């Protein structure tokens, strides 16, 4: 099991956050608004040429939503990712474990 393997995933709607406990013992709390803005899909990234880790947001706190986002449903994709169905109708982003692990807001204090 790699560090970027979740051991528990909780969608805490009242707190408006996704909580992931990772295999290395880290707990990450992702605010839903910035997580929606960090969507890794081609539509949100602005084209195929803006795909890949070099275009990943460095910090979720840099992403300031102009509206509130809620998750209508979250689904596990295979054994490698999550897919969110957002209240704005968006549902094409596949958030891999590695991507979510890198976005962990807890790490912002250590960057």
TATA-V322385 format. One record per run of one state. SS is the DSSP state (hx for helix, st for strand, lp for the rest). FROM is the first residue (numbers start at 1). TO is the last residue. Records with the same first field share a line. If there is no record, write none. Layout:
SS = FROM-TO  FROM-TO
This chain:
lp = 1-5  13-16  23-26  38-41  46-47  51-52  56-59  63-70  78-80  87-93  103-104  111-111
st = 6-12  17-22  27-31  71-77  81-86  94-96
hx = 32-37  42-45  48-50  53-55  60-62  97-102  105-110
